[in-house]
Amino acid sequence: MKLRWVLPLALLLAANLVALGGVLWNRTGDPEAVVVLTERELELPGRWREEMEDSGLSLHLRWRHDNLSTANFDADKLRRLGFDFAKVPTAEEAFEDPARAYVPRQSKPLLIVLEMDGELWRGSLAKRRREGPAEWQSPEDHARRLRRAEVEESRLRVADAGADRRELRSRYPDRFRYVIVPGVVEIWVNYTPEPSLMSRVEVLVRQVHAPRGLRGPLDELRQRDASTTSPNTFQPPRYRATVAFGRRLEPILRRIELLDAEPVPSTYLE
């Protein structure tokens, strides 16, 4: 009877050894990138998702891809990434022969380049300031959203995607600003009101583990009374974190430092 447990236990042990080997491999040698993030990019878990184990907790990695339409992933770019489609059909083609005009939804595992606090973030903010409220927005709502972007929004932006890690790093050599992580790019055609090619980027690195030895400042923040926050204020980042990405492109938290950051009004003061 005891022999029936030998194989499952051996498989479990082998799986744990493989996982441990991957962690050790990720941490050996020089890191692929080292970036300084803040609470804007690394979010503390809410109380409903807190991890209270002694081993640590996980911070949620926040990033943005500003354009769900293919403003920076146009048709030519997507074809170079390996997506298979001849062209985006016109409205007439889609109406006359829907089956022939149909472009199937496709997805591919790729490497995603993230830019931290660079031209993509600053350009996006400048564009929103310049363009003013949308048709559906009041000036007050636009001002509030802009204020929130300035204070709380993640500055980690999708910059590019590709299959060749060396080629991507040659195009983005700054290892203190550009991070390469595994992800998925998905495309589809939105047929209303006019057929248009759409894309979505998913970054597969979602959590950054905070080990017990580094979580002290984070525990201090979590123990503060959340009732002191106000709907009329936004919270600047209360900590910054140094994060390395290892040989397997997995994040390693190296340092957490608290910042003096008082809430600021959610609207501009006259």
FIKOLVEX-653284 format. One record per residue: x, y, z negated of N, C-alpha, C, O in turn; residue in three letters. Coordinates in steps of 0.05 Angstrom, whole numbers, plus 5000, padded with zeros to 4 digits. Atoms other than C-alpha are relative to their C-alpha. Layout:
% residues N
XYZXYZXYZXYZala ...
END
This chain:
% residues 270
501649765000500050005000501750255000501050455012met 498349765002505750484985501150075027501650315032lys 498849944974508450415056498250175017499250315035leu 501849844984502150745084500550304997499750465014arg 499549715005504451405054502750085009503450325010trp 497349934993511551365079500150175025501550385026val 500049854975510151605150498950284997500250475006leu 501049725004505652205130502050174985502450414992pro 498149845016510752425078502550075016503650295014leu 497749954984516452355127499450215021501150385026ala 500849804981512652765179499850284987500750484998leu 500249745014511153305127502850114993503350354996leu 497249925007518453325105501450105025502850315024leu 498749914975520753375178498950275009500550445018ala 501249744992515853945192501150224982501750444993ala 498949795018518354325130502950065007503850295006asn 497249954993525554225151500350165026502050335028leu 499949844975524154485221499350294995500650475005val 500849725006520555095193502350144985502950384991ala 497849885015526355225144502350065018503650275016leu 497949964981531355135200499550255017501350405024gly 500749764984527655655242500450264985501350454996gly 499649765016527656155185503050064997503850295000val 497149965003535156055174501250105026502950275026leu 499049924974536556115248499350295006500950445017trp 500949724995532556765252501750194985502150424994asn 498649815018536757065196503149995006504550164995arg 497150014996543656865222500850195022499350265040thr 499049824980548057325263498950284998497550344979gly 501049725000546658045281497050005007496249855025asp 502949984993539258245283499650105028501350255038pro 500649914973536058365350499250304999499850445018glu 500749725003533359035324499650064971499049884955ala 500549915027532859435260498550275002499650465013val 501649754998527359965252499150084972498749914954val 501149895024524960405196497150075005496550245021val 502949964998517360375189499050134975500450144954leu 501249895023512660705141497349874996496649685010thr 502750115004505760555113498250035024496249895027glu 501649964975503060815179500249755018498349685031arg 499550234983506060205213499849734985499349524997glu 500150235017506159715155498050044978498550194959leu 502349945018499559695118499949814977500149564981glu 500550175023498559435048497449855004495549975015leu 502650144998493158895045497950124983498550214960pro 502349915016486359105021499649804977500749584978gly 500350175023483958804956498749735008499249534995arg 501350254992479758284993502049815014501449575017trp 498050184987486058015028502650004986504749924998arg 497550005015491258104974501049724996499549534993glu 498750255005496157544966501450024973503450164971glu 499149965027497457464892502149794992502849784968met 498150205007502356894895502750134991503350355000glu 497549905010508956994859502150035023504050185020asp 498050004979512756864924500150265016502150325028ser 500049754985510657534954497350075011495349935006gly 502549924986505457884996500850075028503250095035leu 499549934972504758065069498850275007496650335000ser 500949744990504258745101499149965029500249815044leu 501250024974500058825163501450195020501550435014his 498649834980503859075225497950135017496350005030leu 501949844985499959635258501550125025503650245022arg 498949904975501359825331497750095017495450025012trp 502149904983497560165387500949975030503249995037arg 499749994971496760085462498050205009495650155010his 501849774996493860755482497949965022495750065020asp 501850024977490660555548499249715005500849555014asn 500950264993486359945555499749975030500049745041leu 499750014971485860125628503049985007504650044989ser 497250064994492359975665501550265008502850265029thr 498649764994495260675662503049955000504550065017ala 497250075000502060385644500549715007502849615006asn 499850274990500659675667498349995025496149875026phe 501649994976498259805738500249735015501549555006asp 500350254985496759275791502849895008503349655006ala 497350094991503959245818501549894976502949694979asp 498650095024506759185748499049724991500549554984lys 501250255008501858625731500749775018501149555010leu 499150214981503658245794502849924995503549684996arg 497250075007511058285776500149844975502049684972arg 500050165025509257995709498949725005498949554987leu 500950274993506357395745497049955002496149735005gly 502950044998498857525747499349975030500450105047phe 500750084973495457245809497450135008495250035000asp 502449894988490557695845500850165024503050295024phe 499349864975490457995915499650304997501450455002ala 500649715004487058655899497550024983496049834979lys 502449945015481658975858497850055021498150225038val 502149964980475058925898498750274997498750394976pro 501649755000471159535917497249934990496449704988thr 502750045009464059635893498449865022496749695016ala 501550124978461459445962500749705003498949545007glu 499250284998465558805964498849834977497949604981glu 501150145023463258605894497049965003495949754995ala 502950034996455958725914499349815023497549655020phe 500650174976456158375982500849714996499349535005glu 499150285003460057755961501349984972503749974969asp 498950005027460757715885501949774994503949804980pro 498250235005463857015886502850055011504749984998ala 497449954987469357215934501550234986504050234985arg 498749775012470657875899500849964971502350124959ala 499550055029471057565830502949954995504249795008tyr 497350035010477757625795499949874973498949994954val 500250145026478457105739501750144979503850254984pro 498549905023480657325671502549834996502449584997arg 497550145003487957135661501650104976501350344969gln 498349925022492857145603502749865003502849635012ser 497350114998500357025598501550064974501450294964lys 498249935022505156955539502550145012503850055030pro 497749844991510457495548501350134976500450104954leu 498649845020515357915509499050285002498850405024leu 501149735001512658585487502150194988503350124967ile 498249805010516959205477498450214985496550324996val 501349795016514759665420501950234995504250184988leu 498449765005517360375414499050134974496750174970glu 500649885026517660685345500650305001502950395005met 499749715004516461445337501650125024503550265020asp 498649904976518461605409498250175018496350295008gly 501449834981515961945471497149915004495450085009glu 502850104996509761505477498250114978496050204984leu 501649905023507261705408499750315002497550415000trp 500249714999508962445416498450095024497050295023arg 501549934976506162465487497049964996495450135005gly 502850055005499662155464498750224982496550314987ser 500949795018498962665408499750265014497850415011leu 500049754985500663245453497650005020496350215024ala 502350024981495463005505497450054986495750204996lys 502549965014489962985453499750294990497550404990arg 500149725008491763675428499250185024497750375022arg 500349844976491863945499497149975012496050175020arg 502650054986485363625524497650094983495550154995glu 502349925016480963815465497949794997498349565005gly 502150195005474363485447499049875026498849995047pro 501350134978471262965492497150095002496150244984ala 502849904996464163075519498249924976496450064969glu 501850095021461162665462500950094972499650034952trp 498949915026465363005407499350294994499150465012gln 500249735009464063615367502950104994504649944989ser 497349895007470064085355501049914973503349854969pro 499350095027469863885282500949714999502949644986glu 499350284999470063145297502849965013504449815004asp 497450024986475863235346502250094982504349964981his 497949905018479763645295500649804978502949774971ala 499650205021478763115242501549765010503349664997arg 498650234988480962555288502950075006504749905003arg 497349924994486962945310501750024974504049944974leu 498649985025488863085238500749724989502949684979arg 499550285009488262345221502349885016504049745005arg 497850114983492762165280502750124991504649974990ala 497549875008497962665256501149894974503549874969glu 499250085027497962395185500249704996502049604982val 500350285007495961665185500549805023501149575018glu 499950194977496261365256502849885003504850014999glu 497550144994501560845273501450135023500250215043ser 498449894978507261115315501449785016503149845033arg 498950234986509060415339498349955025496049875022leu 501550024975506960385413501149795019503549745020arg 499250194979506959865468501350165022500150345034val 498549864980512260085517500349845026500349965048ala 499550164976513159495565499549714993499049644970asp 500250295003512658745575501649875021502149985042ala 498450154980516658215611500549724989499949664966gly 499350275007519057505610502949964993503749774979ala 497250025003526557625608501050184977500950434980asp 499249845023529157855540502550175006502650404998arg 497649844994535958075566499450235018500550455014arg 500849794981532858475622498650234985499150464989glu 501549805016528158825573502050164982501750404980leu 498149865018533858985525501850185016502750395006arg 498349834984538059265582498550265007499750475010ser 501649764994532259745598499550174975499050414977arg 500649865025531159925525502349934980501949774962tyr 497650095015538159885493500050104971501550004955pro 500049895027536560295430498649804981496249784980asp 501050215018535759745377498950124974497849974958arg 501249875024533660255324497450135007496150254989phe 502549884992527660495364498249805015495749815012arg 501650194984525459915410500349724988502549624984tyr 500150275011523359235383498749825021496849905034val 501150204982522058625426498849774984500149654966ile 501450205016516858145399498349825020497749915042val 501750174983512757555427497250115000496250224981pro 502849914998505857715452498649885024499649695036gly 501750104978500457595504498950255014498050445002val 501349804984498058035561497649865015497949655027val 502450114987490957915587498950215020499050455014glu 501249824981487658215649497349905008496749665007ile 502650064990480658235676499050245017500350465016trp 501249794985476358655722497450084987495649914983val 502549905010470959095693498450105025499350285039asn 501549954975465559135747498050234998496750305018tyr 501949785003461459705719501450244987503050204970thr 501849944977460460255738501449945027500149895047pro 498550064976466060155790502149784992503249794969glu 498050205007470759545792502750134994503750295009pro 497449905008477159705755501549794985500449634970ser 498350195013482959295732500750084971501550314967leu 499549945028483759255656502149814989502549595000met 498050185012489158975612499850044969499050254960ser 499849995029489958815538502549874991503349665002arg 497550105011496358705499499449904972498250044956val 500250115028496558265437502849934991504349785003glu 497450055012502758265393499649774980497949784963val 500350245016503657585359501350034972500849864955leu 498949945026507657875301498050184985497850414991val 502249855013502058085254500750074971499650264960arg 499549965029505058045184503050024996504649895010gln 497349995010511558235150500049924971498850054954val 500050115027512957825088501750184982503950244988his 498549855021514958215025500749814978498949744962ala 499450205021518757734980499950134972499850374969pro 500349915028518357774905502050214992501450404977arg 497949815008524958144899499750285011501050465001gly 500349744988522558724942497250124995496750355003leu 502849925001515158774924499450194977497150284974arg 500549835023516059194860498750275007496650334996gly 501349744993514559874893497249965011495550135007pro 502750044988508659574930498049924979495750014979leu 501850065022505759274867499250254984497050274975asp 500649755014506359954835497850165014496050275001glu 502149854985502160264891497349854997495349984995leu 502550155001496959704888498650034973496250004971arg 501249985027495959814814498950284995497550324974gln 501149735003494260554823497049995005495949835020arg 502949994998486960744817499250105027499850325035asp 500849934973484060734887497750214999497250345020ala 502249815002478261174862501050295003499350475006ser 499049734997482861784866500050105028500350345033thr 500149924972482361784942497350145005495450104991thr 502449844994477262254974499549985030501349965046ser 500750014972473462225040500950265015500950275040pro 499249744988475862945052503050035002504050255007asn 497049994998483262765051501049775016499749565019thr 498550224987488162345091502549964984503650144971phe 497750075016493961985059502549975017502749785033gln 497450044986501062085087501349754989500549654967pro 498750265009505561465081501350034973502650234967pro 499050005027507361295010502649834997503749824975arg 497550155001513260845027501149975029499650005048tyr 498850074975518160685082501549744996502449674974arg 498950275001520960005099502049965023501550045045ala 498150084980527159775135499549715008499649534991thr 500850264991525359175178501949915022502350065042val 498350114979530258745218498449785015496749655003ala 501250214984528058285274502349815009504249905022phe 497850194997532257655277500249875028498949965047gly 499450134974534557185332497549885012497349855036arg 502550114990527556885337497950225003495550165008arg 501749774997524557585341497950024978495750134982leu 501849995023521257495273501050204980503450244976glu 499349785018521158065222501149904973500249704962pro 498850055026525358075159500050264985501450454993ile 500149765016523858595106502650034984503349854969leu 497449965014530458885080499850204977501350174958arg 500049795021528459485038497350145000496050185021arg 502449845004522359855010500750244982502050214962ile 499449755016522860574985497550174999496250235019glu 502449835004517260984955500650295009502850385007leu 499849724991515861684982498150174984496050074975leu 501949815012512762294950498150095021498850235040asp 502049944979506362364989497350054987495949854979ala 502649935010500262724964497950015023498650095045glu 502049984979493662685002499750285011500150484997pro 500349734988492463255051497150035010495849835015val 502749954991485863575073499649875028501449875044pro 500750144975482363205130499450205022499050125045ser 500449794980481163865166502250214997503550234976thr 498049795001485864435183499150234984496850324986tyr 500749765016486065005134500250255017502250295032leu 499949754986484465685162502150194988502550414997glu 
END
